[in-house]
Amino acid sequence: MKPLIYTKKEWNEILENIKRDHPPSIYMIREKMRRKLGFTTREHTAWEPGMVRYKTLIHLDFYDEKFKTMFLLKYHTKLYDTLDNEDC
């Protein structure tokens, strides 16, 4: 299954929403995150276009399509609602 990829800023917004919905052990312990939320995280750094500096990307690896769908419905839409309001 293809991972979801977010910038550090986007991931921090999602993590704040997860923190409101779940106790700290869920997002701090990798195995609990996988069991309850259906994904684990990986952090990657890559060069930005022009090779001027590194860009940090967070990859969410899902293990079940149902968890991925629920995540997209619950957190992905909240993220873009929040980011759209910042642009106004």
Stockholm file with secondary structure:
# STOCKHOLM 1.0

chainA/1-88         MKPLIYTKKEWNEILENIKRDHPPSIYMIREKMRRKLGFTTREHTAWEPGMVRYKTLIHLDFYDEKFKTMFLLKYHTKLYDTLDNEDC
#=GR chainA/1-88 SS CCCEEEEHHHHHHHHHHHHHHSCHHHHHSHHHHHHHHSEEEEEEEEECTTSSSEEEEEEEEESCHHHHHHHIIIIIHHHHHHHHHHHC
#=GC SS_cons        CCCEEEEHHHHHHHHHHHHHHSCHHHHHSHHHHHHHHSEEEEEEEEECTTSSSEEEEEEEEESCHHHHHHHIIIIIHHHHHHHHHHHC
//
